[in-house]
Amino acid sequence: MKLLTKWLICFGALLVAAACFPGQFSVFGGIFSLAAAATVLWLVNLAIRPILQLVSFPITLLTFGLFSVVINAGMVRLTDWLIPVIHIRGFFLCLIIALMISVANTVLAVNRRC
């Protein structure tokens, strides 16, 4: 159930970003392309992000955890690179999408503990 929730958060964040930034976040192919992008983002976060967090642990300590947001934005950019039917213009938008995913994960994790 937790994995499905994380996928839904990725999908929801990409859907909101596509609605909020129509000129900077392009999706060709509709909702199915967005679902494919959410799946790839979910898999990238599941497989590659833990390795990068381990490697960048000293930098994350020096920046008091803020570098983890940059890693998350890099995962969004990697998803953009892997899926040719979506296009995200600029690293700043990737950073905003990563923050949206992080906030949603935090809010839902807090609600699940109560």
Sequence and secondary structure as in RCSB ss.txt:
>XXXX:A:sequence
MKLLTKWLICFGALLVAAACFPGQFSVFGGIFSLAAAATVLWLVNLAIRPILQLVSFPITLLTFGLFSVVINAGM
VRLTDWLIPVIHIRGFFLCLIIALMISVANTVLAVNRRC
>XXXX:A:secstr
 HHHHHHHHHHHHHHHHHHH TTTEEESSTHHHHHHHHHHHHHHHHHTHHHHHHHTHHHHHHTTTTHHHHHHHHH
HHHHHHH TTEEE SHHHHHHHHHHHHHHHHHHHHHHH 
